[in-house]
Amino acid sequence: MRISALAIAFCLAAACSKAPTVIDGTSSEAFEKTTEKARRDLPIKDRLTFDAALKNAGGLRYSTKDPEALAREAYNGMTAFDVVADAKARGIE
């Protein structure tokens, strides 16, 4: 009886913990979809920092013709938590 109760508790705990969304920068559509989903993984207080980071990608230069492409390249493979940490390291808050 105890073993089945422990197994049920373990299954519930595993179901409740989900992996954070990884941002896909391979296309504009995928980037938009995954950034919106990743944004929902963040606490409310970090969402503005996340939004600001997407607008100010690291390595932004005046010669950059397509800032959206730079953001897709910079944040591809990162989670929203990674983006916020990067933004805070660059002084964006």
C-alpha positions in Angstrom: 0.0 0.0 0.0 2.8 2.4 0.9 4.7 1.6 -2.3 1.7 2.5 -4.5 1.1 5.7 -2.6 4.8 6.7 -3.1 4.5 5.8 -6.8 1.5 8.0 -7.2 3.2 10.8 -5.4 6.2 10.5 -7.6 4.1 10.5 -10.8 2.3 13.6 -9.6 5.6 15.4 -8.9 7.0 14.4 -12.2 3.9 15.7 -14.0 4.0 19.0 -12.3 7.6 19.8 -13.1 8.0 20.8 -16.7 11.1 21.8 -18.6 11.4 25.4 -19.6 10.7 26.3 -23.2 13.7 26.6 -25.4 13.7 29.5 -27.9 13.8 28.5 -31.6 15.5 31.1 -33.7 15.5 29.1 -37.0 12.6 31.2 -38.5 10.6 34.3 -37.6 7.5 32.3 -37.0 9.2 29.8 -34.7 11.0 32.6 -32.8 7.7 34.4 -32.2 5.9 31.3 -31.1 8.6 30.0 -28.8 9.4 33.4 -27.3 5.7 33.9 -26.4 5.6 30.5 -24.8 9.0 31.0 -23.0 7.8 34.4 -21.7 5.0 32.5 -19.9 7.6 30.5 -18.0 8.9 33.6 -16.3 7.6 35.2 -13.1 5.7 38.5 -13.8 8.5 40.7 -12.5 11.0 39.3 -15.1 8.7 39.7 -18.2 9.5 43.3 -18.8 13.3 42.5 -18.7 12.7 39.7 -21.1 10.8 42.0 -23.5 13.5 44.6 -23.3 16.2 42.0 -24.0 14.4 40.8 -27.2 14.4 44.4 -28.5 18.1 45.0 -27.5 19.9 41.8 -28.6 23.5 41.5 -27.5 26.0 42.6 -30.2 23.5 45.0 -31.8 25.4 47.3 -34.1 24.4 50.3 -36.1 25.3 48.4 -39.3 22.8 45.7 -38.5 20.2 45.7 -41.2 17.8 43.3 -39.5 17.7 43.5 -35.7 15.1 40.7 -35.6 17.5 38.3 -37.3 20.2 39.3 -34.8 17.8 38.6 -31.9 16.9 35.2 -33.4 20.5 34.3 -33.7 21.5 35.6 -30.3 18.7 33.9 -28.4 18.4 30.7 -30.4 18.6 27.7 -28.0 18.2 29.8 -24.8 15.4 29.7 -22.3 13.6 32.8 -21.0 15.6 32.5 -17.8 18.9 32.6 -19.8 17.7 35.6 -21.8 16.8 37.5 -18.5 20.2 36.6 -17.0 22.0 37.8 -20.1 20.0 41.0 -20.1 20.8 41.7 -16.4 24.5 41.0 -17.1 24.4 43.7 -19.8 22.6 46.2 -17.6 19.1 45.8 -18.9 16.5 45.8 -16.2 
